[in-house]
């Protein structure tokens, strides 16, 4: 019979669950999984390819944090997307660079703060995983910084009237 994992500090478990929730509901994950951006140009294709790379890094982080929780016999709560993310559905990837950059910067700040709180706990595996997660998050933000700086600015397309409306009858 397998020995159960040693009991971990409940404060450390709470911090780890919050980190797992933050990463599981990150904006990049929403954009790739749910937003369905239309591809209009090569710039959009490049931006979407970057988003998919960043998503893969986020997926590695979620898996690493989930494994730590599983090792501590904790099943994380299934996270829900923040409702505000729906305002970014069906927007071109080019137009999402700015909001993504801002949200990833804020997420990195939150993860760093939670990671510092976790560092005070005596859980070497968690500290090691958080070091890897933070390196990935910082590298992702650097790649996004570079993409924002290199991407040409395009004016939004004017709205197109489709069909008829009762207000025009």
SVG drawing of the C-alpha trace seen along z (x, -y; Angstrom):
<svg xmlns="http://www.w3.org/2000/svg" viewBox="-40 -55 54 57">
<polyline fill="none" stroke="black" stroke-width="0.4" points="0.0,0.0 1.3,-3.5 2.1,-5.8 0.0,-8.9 1.8,-12.3 2.9,-14.0 0.5,-16.6 1.3,-20.1 0.7,-23.4 -2.9,-24.5 -1.7,-28.0 0.7,-26.8 -2.1,-24.7 -4.3,-27.7 -1.6,-29.8 -1.0,-27.0 -4.7,-26.6 -4.9,-30.4 -1.8,-30.2 -3.5,-27.3 -6.7,-29.3 -4.8,-32.4 -2.9,-30.3 -6.0,-28.3 -8.0,-31.4 -5.3,-33.5 -6.3,-35.7 -4.0,-34.0 -5.8,-30.7 -9.2,-32.3 -8.1,-33.9 -6.8,-30.6 -9.5,-28.3 -12.6,-30.5 -12.4,-33.8 -12.3,-32.7 -10.4,-35.6 -10.8,-36.2 -7.6,-36.0 -7.5,-38.8 -3.8,-39.4 -0.3,-37.9 0.0,-40.1 -3.0,-38.3 -1.4,-34.9 1.8,-35.9 0.0,-37.2 -2.1,-34.1 1.0,-31.8 2.5,-33.8 -0.6,-33.4 -0.6,-29.6 3.1,-29.4 2.2,-31.4 -0.7,-29.1 1.5,-26.1 3.7,-27.6 0.6,-28.4 -0.5,-24.8 2.8,-23.5 2.4,-25.8 -1.2,-24.6 0.0,-21.0 3.0,-21.6 0.8,-23.3 -1.9,-20.7 0.6,-17.9 1.8,-19.6 -1.8,-19.8 -2.4,-16.1 0.7,-15.1 -0.8,-16.8 -4.1,-14.9 -5.9,-18.1 -8.3,-18.3 -8.5,-21.9 -11.8,-23.5 -12.7,-23.9 -12.1,-27.6 -14.5,-29.8 -13.5,-32.5 -14.1,-36.1 -17.1,-37.5 -15.1,-40.6 -13.1,-38.3 -16.1,-37.9 -15.7,-41.5 -12.7,-40.2 -14.5,-37.6 -14.2,-37.7 -11.6,-40.5 -8.6,-40.2 -5.4,-39.0 -3.7,-42.2 -6.1,-44.2 -5.7,-41.9 -1.9,-42.5 -2.4,-45.5 -5.0,-44.1 -3.1,-40.8 0.1,-42.6 -1.5,-44.5 -3.3,-41.5 -0.2,-39.3 1.8,-42.0 -0.8,-42.2 -0.9,-38.4 2.9,-38.2 2.7,-40.7 0.0,-38.6 2.0,-35.3 5.2,-37.0 3.3,-38.2 1.8,-34.7 5.1,-33.1 6.8,-35.2 4.2,-34.1 4.8,-30.5 8.6,-31.0 8.0,-31.5 6.6,-28.0 8.7,-24.9 7.8,-23.1 10.8,-22.7 8.9,-21.1 6.5,-24.0 9.4,-26.5 11.1,-24.7 7.9,-24.6 7.2,-28.2 10.7,-29.1 10.0,-27.4 6.5,-29.0 8.0,-32.5 10.7,-32.0 8.1,-31.0 5.8,-33.9 8.7,-36.4 9.9,-35.0 6.3,-35.1 6.0,-38.8 9.3,-39.5 8.2,-37.9 5.0,-39.8 6.9,-43.1 8.9,-42.4 5.8,-41.5 4.1,-44.7 7.1,-46.8 7.5,-45.2 3.9,-45.0 2.8,-47.7 -0.2,-49.7 -3.3,-49.3 -6.4,-51.4 -9.6,-49.5 -11.8,-48.6 -15.0,-50.7 -18.2,-49.0 -20.1,-47.4 -23.9,-47.5 -25.3,-44.1 -28.9,-43.5 -31.7,-45.8 -32.8,-47.1 -36.2,-48.0 -34.8,-51.5 -34.4,-52.1 -37.9,-51.1"/>
</svg>
